[in-house]
Amino acid sequence: MIQYTLKCADGHTFDSWFQSGAAYDKLAAAGMVACAVCGSSKVSKSIMAPRVRAARDAAPEPTQPAPSGPLSAPASPAEQALAELRRKVEQNSDYVGLNFATEARAMHDGDAPERAIYGEANIEEARGLIEDGIPVMPLPFRPGRKNN
């Protein structure tokens, strides 16, 4: 197992464990490593100091102080606002997953009852919805994924 300090494109840093360096590379290339704060998959390894263990008969390393709050708690006002937005969206909308474009189009055409939904769509699907006058907007987080 290896622990990396990671950093997303928005500057959030967090630690995560991987089976090996190659496992991290494979997961990152597939877009499966996401920021623990904002959910962005634009993540890279950050500069970090290696952990070198002293000889077995040496005194144990001093432990670091525990964080002041849970690691999953938003740290800044912007992160708190984003967390609140996510909570409201998830609480007041139906998650339709990869069927978002189909569901949005069905509601627009009157084939499905109107309701608040959120989900995932690729660029082509989103562009098609917008070109057809179907009101959609991107979310500032990755829907359907729980924070690491």
JOLINZI-V354754 format. One line per field, one symbol per residue. ss: DSSP state (H for helix, E for strand, L for the rest). phi: phi as a letter, one per 40 degrees, with the letter a starting at -180 (. if undefined). burial: b if it has 24 or more other C-alpha atoms within 12 Angstrom, else e. A space follows every 50 residues. Layout:
BEGIN
ss = ???
phi = ???
burial = ???
END
This chain:
BEGIN
ss = LEEEEEEELLLLEEEEEELLHHHHHHHHHLLLLLLLLLLLLLEEELLLLL LLLLLLLLLLLLLLLLLLLLLLLLLLHHHHHHHHHHHHHHHHLEEEELLH HHHHHHHHHLLLLLLLEEELLLHHHHHHHHHLLLLLLLLLLLLLLLLL
phi = .bbbcbbcccgcbababbcacccddcccccgcbbcccbgcccbbcbcacc cbccdcccccccccccdcaccccccbdccccccccdcccccbbccbgccd cccccccccgcaccacbaabacdcccccccccgccbacccaccgbccc
burial = eeebbbbbeeebbbbbeeeeeeebeeeeeeeebbbbbbbbbbbbbeeeee eeeeeeeeeeeeeeeeeeeeeeeeeeeeeeeebeebeeebeeeebeeeeb bbbbbeeeeeeeeeeebbbbbeeeebeebeeeeeebeeeebbbeeeee
END
